C-alpha cells in the first residue's frame, strides 16, 4: 500500500531527483554507506559485504510498506533515503537509512529531499506522525531534523555502542478537506 503511493520518480529541483532504488544502485549505496565517515552514524555501523546488501535488497522488494530511494544530484548518484515501518494503528511511518555522499554534504540536498518526502507523506492523508532515529553524536543531522520540525522523544532515547540513540517525531499538520 505505501509502496503504491510513494514509489515513483520525484523531481525535487532541476538538480535533485529521487528515484526508486534499483539493483544497479547497490554498488554505490554500499560503497558510500561503508565509508567510515558515513557508517559511524548508522546504528549497525559494521562494514556490510555486497552479498548481504544484495540479499537485503531482494528481501526489500517483497515488502509493501517500504520504499527506498536513490538521490541523484546533477544526474549523479548522491545518496539514499528510506521510508518504512508503516503502523496503521499509530498512523505513523519512519524515515531512515539516509545519507549523502561526503563530498556533497552541506549543500542543502538532504534538506530539500527530506522536506519533499515529509510533505508527500503528510499529504497521503492517513499518516499523522513521521518518526526517525539518530545517534546523538550526529549533531548536524539533529540540527537539520529540528529545523524541519522534528522534536525529540526523550522517553525513547537509549544507549547504542556508547552513543545515545535519539528518537524524533514530526507531527503532520491536519489536512482540512472541504465538504
C-alpha positions in Angstrom: 0.0 0.0 0.0 2.7 2.5 1.0 4.8 1.4 -1.9 2.0 2.0 -4.4 1.5 5.6 -3.0 5.1 6.7 -2.8 7.4 4.6 -5.1 7.9 6.7 -8.2 10.4 9.3 -9.5 10.3 12.7 -7.9 11.9 15.8 -9.4 12.6 17.9 -6.3 14.6 20.7 -8.1 16.1 20.9 -11.5 19.3 19.4 -9.9 17.8 16.9 -7.4 15.9 13.7 -8.5 14.6 11.0 -6.2 14.3 7.6 -7.9 13.3 4.2 -6.5 16.3 2.2 -5.5 17.2 -0.5 -8.2 19.8 -3.2 -8.2 22.3 -1.2 -10.2 22.3 1.4 -7.4 23.6 -1.1 -4.8 27.3 -0.8 -5.5 27.0 3.0 -5.0 24.9 2.8 -1.8 27.1 0.2 -0.3 30.3 2.0 -1.1 29.1 5.2 0.5 27.4 3.5 3.4 30.6 1.6 4.2 32.9 4.7 4.3 33.9 5.4 7.9 32.5 9.0 7.8 29.0 7.7 6.9 28.8 4.4 8.7 29.7 5.7 12.1 26.3 7.3 12.2 24.4 4.1 11.4 23.0 2.0 14.4 24.7 -1.0 12.8 28.0 0.6 11.9 29.7 -2.6 10.8 31.0 -3.0 7.2 28.5 -4.8 5.1 29.5 -7.2 2.3 27.9 -6.9 -1.1 26.2 -10.4 -0.8 24.5 -9.3 2.4 23.5 -6.0 0.8 22.0 -7.8 -2.2 20.1 -10.2 0.0 18.7 -7.3 1.9 17.6 -5.7 -1.4 15.9 -8.9 -2.6 14.0 -9.1 0.7 13.1 -5.4 0.5 11.5 -5.9 -2.9 8.9 -8.2 -1.2 7.8 -5.6 1.3 4.7 -3.4 0.6 5.4 -0.9 3.4 8.9 0.0 2.5 10.2 2.5 -0.1 13.9 3.1 -0.7 15.2 5.9 -3.0 18.4 6.8 -4.6 19.1 10.5 -4.5 20.6 12.0 -7.7 22.3 15.4 -7.8 23.1 16.8 -11.3 22.3 13.3 -12.7 24.8 11.6 -10.5 24.1 9.3 -7.5 24.5 11.3 -4.4 22.7 9.4 -1.5 19.7 7.4 -0.4 16.7 7.7 1.8 14.1 5.1 3.0 10.5 5.3 4.2 9.4 2.2 6.1 7.7 0.7 9.2 4.2 2.0 8.5 2.0 1.5 11.5 -1.7 1.7 10.7 -2.9 1.9 14.3 -0.4 4.6 15.3 -0.8 6.3 11.9 2.9 6.6 11.7 5.8 5.8 9.4 9.6 6.0 9.7 12.2 7.7 7.6 15.8 6.4 7.8 18.7 4.7 6.1 19.6 8.2 4.8 22.9 9.6 3.7 24.5 12.0 1.3 27.9 11.3 -0.1 30.5 13.1 2.0 31.7 15.4 -0.8 28.2 16.7 -1.3 27.2 17.3 2.3 26.4 20.8 3.3 24.8 21.8 0.0 21.2 21.6 1.2 20.5 18.4 -0.8 19.2 16.3 2.2 17.2 19.3 3.5 15.3 19.6 0.2 14.9 15.8 -0.1 13.6 15.4 3.5 11.2 18.4 3.1 9.8 16.9 -0.1 9.4 13.4 1.4 7.8 14.7 4.6 5.4 16.9 2.6 4.4 14.0 0.4 3.9 11.6 3.3 1.8 14.0 5.2 -0.4 14.6 2.1 -1.4 11.0 1.7 -4.0 11.7 4.5 -3.7 8.7 6.7 -0.3 9.3 8.4 -0.1 11.7 11.4 3.5 11.1 12.5 6.8 10.7 10.9 9.5 9.0 13.1 13.2 8.8 12.8 16.2 7.8 15.0 19.6 9.4 15.0 22.8 9.0 17.1 23.3 11.9 19.4 26.8 12.3 18.1 25.4 13.2 14.7 24.8 16.9 15.7 24.5 18.1 12.1 21.7 15.7 11.4 19.9 16.5 14.6 20.1 20.3 13.8 18.6 19.5 10.3 15.8 17.4 11.7 15.0 20.1 14.4 14.9 22.8 11.8 12.4 20.8 9.7 10.1 20.4 12.8 11.1 17.1 14.3 11.1 17.0 18.1 13.0 14.6 20.4 11.1 11.9 22.2 13.3 11.7 25.3 11.5 8.7 26.6 12.8 6.7 23.6 16.4 7.7 23.9 18.8 4.7 24.5 22.4 3.8 24.5 23.9 2.1 21.4 27.6 1.2 21.4 28.5 4.1 23.8 26.4 6.6 21.9 22.8 7.8 22.6 20.2 6.9 20.0 17.6 9.7 19.9 14.1 9.0 18.6 12.4 12.0 17.0 8.9 12.7 15.7 7.3 15.1 13.2 3.6 15.7 13.5 1.9 16.2 10.2 -0.4 19.2 10.1 -4.1 18.1 9.8 -5.4 18.2 6.3 -8.5 20.3 6.0 -10.9 18.8 3.5 -13.8 20.9 2.0 -17.1 19.2 2.3 
